[in-house]
Structures are given as structure tokens and as C-alpha cells.
Amino acid sequence: MRNIGEIVDKNFVATLLEEMQRIGVERKSVRAIFIEGSALYLDNPGDIDFKIIVAWHNPKAEIGKAFRIKGYKVECTYYTLDEWNSVDKSRRIFYYITESPDMILVYGTDEDFKRYDVVKDRDLARKVLGFYDKYLFNAPPKERVRGREDEEIRMPQKRLWNFLLFAYKIMNGSHRITEEQMRVVQEAHDLKTSIEDHRALFECLQKEIGGIREWWKDVRSNG
């Protein structure tokens, strides 16, 4: 959201802290709060996501609790600093680390908070691409997916926007995304395009991730 800094002001953060306290996330346990997700990039994200770094967990309070602040739906994910800083070595599907250089600190400190960089770290980029391979582009058919672990087996189509953000960052060799690329990301977020519409991009990225910037230059020069 172009005006996300104006929306998530001191009063917004104070209300968020109060809401978390109300459900059992003690304020003294909150080390840092970052804006994450589509609100960092898109004009109509639908909600505002926050990553909360806590000193300790209260699982009953943290799981499945959303808030409404200033008319916006607010969702939070919770990590200890050690969990976040080693998420790339965990069993989690950590595609969202693509956003970490862009996450906006709105409370606390980002000291020792790891800003993963898929642009500079090719091994990390290959791991993230592997998630999109297994869980998005080549996931099992819907009829074979059962239970609450669905997203661990098959990412929903809305995750296409996350893939495109990742792909464009790799292609650009930068965390800066062009206006045209952001338009495509927005369309994917709004479910106006399908996974198959971007399979060719995925396959090129898969084959050429070591030299993807050269491939992208050729694509643009050929119109």
C-alpha cells in the first residue's frame, strides 16, 4: 500500500499491542513488530499482515487470531528471534523470506533480525524455488489433498503473487520491482491470472536460475 506508513501509525501499533495483550500475548514478550505481506507492495491487499518477534510463545493466544483495526483486517505470525533466524533450516515452508528485506519495523528493534536475501544468496533462492515447484506449480491435484495440512501439500493459487515477487527480484538482481511487474503481481493477487499463465516463467527460472538476469535481458530486448 502506497500509504502504509500513514495507516500503521503510532495509534495503530498501540491498538495492535492492546489487542494482542487482550488475547494473551504479553506486551513484555513482544520484541519487535514488522509489517509484512502484500500490504508492503499492493494497493488493495485485503488485509495487513504483521510478523511479531516474541521472547516466548503463548500458542493458545497466537493461533488463528485476527483483529480489525481502523477498518483493516489484521493477521499476525509469531516467531522467537532464534526461530526466525534459523527458519531456512527448519521444516517450515519459508517462501515468505523473499519479503524480509522489505519488512517495515513499526515497534521494537530489528537488532539481530535476519534479513534473508534471495537476490544475493543463490542457494537460498534455489530452496525457495523448490517450494514453488513442489507446492505450487507441480503440487498434487486437489482431489488428493485432505485435512488441515492442505497448504503444506498444495499452496493456494493466491500464492502466485508471492512467486512472481520472488521471480522478478531474481530477474532484476534487485529488490526493486518495476511498475509493470507490480501490475502483474497485483493481477495474480487478485486471482485474475492463473498458475498456468506463469508456468513458462517458472520453468525458465528453474533452468536458468544461475544466469536468470541474462535470460531476462533477452526477453525484454526481443519484446
N, C-alpha and C positions, 0 to 999 in steps of 0.2 A: 504494500500500500504506500502510495507516494507520500502520504501524510502520517505514517505510522508513529513517528516521533511525537506528533501533536496529539494523537489519540491516546497512546500509552504514556501519559504524563505522570507526575508525582501522585496525583489523586487516584489515578487508575491503579498504580502499583500499590498504594496504601490499601485500596479496596481489595485487591488481589491477596495481599498478605492477611487481611482480616478474614476473607473467605476461606483461605487455607487454614488459618487458625481455628475457624469455626468447625471444620471437618476433622481436625486433629493433627494438622501439620504445624508443629510449634514454630513460632517465629524465630526463636533462638536456634532452631536447627537449620534455618534457611541461610545458606552461604552465598548464593547468587541466583539471579533470575535473568534469563535471556529470552528475547523474542526469537522464535524460530519458525520454520514452516513457510507456507505460501504467503503469509502476510508480509514477509520480507520483500517479496517480488511483485505480487499481483494486485490489480486494482480491486477485484472483488473476491477475496479469498474464502469468504463464507464464515470463517472463524479466525481467532488469533491464538496461536499456539505458543506455549512457553516451556522452556527447559528449566527445571528447578534443580539446583545443586544443593543437596542437603547433607548435614552431618550424620544423620541417621534416618532410617526409614520407619514409617508407620503404614504398613501395607494396606490395612483396612481403610485408611484415610485416602491413600493415593490412587487406588484402583477405581477407574470408571467414574470419577467425579469431575463434572464440568460446572462452570459458573457462567453467569451472564452479567457483564459489566459494561455500562454505557451503551447497552443495547447489543453488544457483541457477545457471541458465544466464545467462551474461553476454555481451552483444554491445556492440561499440564502433563508433562512426563518428568519423572523424578529419578535422579542419579546421585550417588555419592561421587565425590571427586575421583576416587580410585576407580569406581565403575566406569565413569565416562572416559577417563584417561587410558583405560585398557579395553574399551568396547570392541576395538578391532581384533582383539584376541579372545573375545567371548563367543558364545553360541548365538548371540543376537543377530538379527538381520540389520546391519548398520548402514543401509543405503543413505540415511539422512545425514551422515557426517559430511556429505558434499556441501551442506549449508553452513558448516561450523565457522568458516572464516567470515561469514556474513552475519552471524548471530549478533544481536544487539544487547549489550548488557544494560539492564534497567534498574538493577538493585544488587548491592554487594560488591564483590570483587571477582575479577577474572584471573587473578594471580594463580598460576599453575594450571589453569584450564587449558586443555589441549585443543588447539585449532587445527584439526586434521586438514590436510591439503592434498586433494586428489589430483591437482594440476601438477604439483612438483613430485609427488610420490607415485611412481608408476606401478609399483607392486600393490599399493593400496587401491589404485584405480582399477587394476585388474580384479581385485577381490570384489569391489563394488559392482563392476560389470558382470561378474559371475552371479551375483544375486539377481540382477535383472534377467540374465539368461535363464536361470533355474526357476525363478518365481514369477516372472512376468512374460517374457517372450516365448519361453518353452515350458511353461507350467503345465501341470496335468489338467485335463478337461474338468469343467465344473462338476460334472456328474460323478467324478471320482473324489471330490473334496467333501469331507464331512467334519462336523464338530466345530468347536470354538477356535480351533487352531488354524482356521482357513487361511489367514494371511501368512502363516508360517509355511504354507504349502503353495498358495497362489495369491499373488498381490492383486488387489482390485485394479480395474482399469484406471482409476484416478491416479495411481502411482506413475502413470505415463509421464505426467508433468515433472516428477522427480527425475525420471530417466533423462528427459530432454534437458533439464537444467544441468545434469551431470555431463551429458554428451557435449553440450555447447561449451561448457567450461573446458573440457578436454580439447575440443577442436580449436578453441580460441587461444589455448595456452594461457588463460587468464580467468579470473573470477568475474570479469566484466562481461555482461551479456548485451548484445545489440537489441535495439527496439524491435526489429523484425523477429529475432529469435524469441524475445519475450512475448511477442504476439502469438507465436506458435505454442509456447509454453502455456499461455493463458487459454488457448483453444483446447489444449489437452486437459487442463484442469477443469474446464467447463464441459468436458466429455463431448466436444464437437468433432474430435478426431479419434481414431481407433488405434489399437496396438499395431494392427497390420499396416496402417498408414506409415508407420515409422520403422517397420522391420528392416528395410534396406539400410537405414541409418545404423540400426543396431548391428547388423551383420558387417557393415564396413568398419564400425568401431571395434568390433570383435576381432576382425582380421588385421586391422591396421593400428591398433592402439599405441604401438611403439612409434609410428610415424603419422599419426592422425592429422596433425596440422598441415602436412604437405598434401595429404589427400583432400582436405577441406579447401585448400587454396585452389586446387584443380577444379573442384566442384563449382566454386564461385566464379572462376575465370571462364568456365565453359557455360555459364549462365543457367 
